[in-house]
Amino acid sequence: MDKNKAIAYFEKVIRDTDQVLPHCSEALRAELLEQRGHYELALEALRKPELTGTQEALLRIAQKPRGF
């Protein structure tokens, strides 16, 4: 599965969860909301841009304290 398919899958699961929630018991609603939180976190991680090698090197340099 590629990244775009995974993003589409998690977006669909979240939409489906939102449609089902009003019809669930309180206990099931709590479980679904917890799962939804995991899906949202996965989406956030998948949507973060990937850094190139040069960008990673620049970040390491920028984060390293310098002594002048």
Sequence and secondary structure as in RCSB ss.txt:
>XXXX:A:sequence
MDKNKAIAYFEKVIRDTDQVLPHCSEALRAELLEQRGHYELALEALRKPELTGTQEALLRIAQKPRGF
>XXXX:A:secstr
  HHHHHHHHHHHHHHHHHHGGGS HHHHHHHHHHHHHHHHHHHHHHS    HHHHHHHHHHHS    
